[in-house]
Amino acid sequence: MDEKQELLEIYKLHAGLADSVSRQRGTTNRFYILLMSGLSVLFSALLQLRNGVPLGGLMVGFGLLGTSLAVAWYIHIRSYRQLNSGKFKPLHELEEKLAYPFFKREWELLEEGENPNKYWKLTVVETFVPIIFFSLFAVVLFIGIYLLLR
């Protein structure tokens, strides 16, 4: 196998790994959305069936759990963003040795994500969702603390 063919095989392997990280990222996001939605439904159901459980205690418990999960989700998104950056930098370096730098050219055409009209970075959009869940569960937490302290 000559050097160009070897570079192309390495490039294909690395592009596949980058795609794998993107799929894994989507799976992680679906997991957290399912988990947070389930937590919200469970909280609503327990509000209906409290059976002597103090409302403040229930709210504090779910508030702490929800905010913790939202922080973990945010950390996962940030980690995947860093991992994707780490995957694409070597891809761009490999492309310099190949006939056509597909990913690098694509990124140039998208103005490197600087123009939201051309490309809106998924990590920016993704990050809003755990922040929204964090905010909602933080409100539940603070209301629960208020109810317990009054």
Phi, psi and omega in degrees: 000128180280172186297319180297317179295320179296317177299319179296319178295318177297318179298313179300316179298314182292322177296321177296322178294320178296319178294322179298320178296320179295318177296317180298322178297316177298319178297318179297317179296318178298321179301311182293322178297317177298314181298313181292322177295316178298319178297319179295317179295316179299317178300314179298318180295317180292332174297324180288324188248032189315320180047054175088353177286128180299134181303317180299317180295319177298316181293319179297314180301310180290326178297315178295315180297313181296316179293322178297315178295321179295320177295316178299319179297315179300318179297319177299314180300315179298318179297316178295324177298315179295319179296318177298318177300316179296330179282322186278334177299311177294328176299316179297322178296318178296321182297333178297337181263356181256169184296324182220124180276078187303304184295320180296317179294318177302316181295322176296316180296331177272013179054037177052031177075009183278336181252107183296342176286334178271318183202125177257116185301127182300324181296331177293314180294314181303321185293332180297323186296308177295330178294320178296313178298318179302313182299316180296314180289332176293321177298315178301316180300311183293323176294318178299316178297317178301315181296324179287329184271347184276000000 
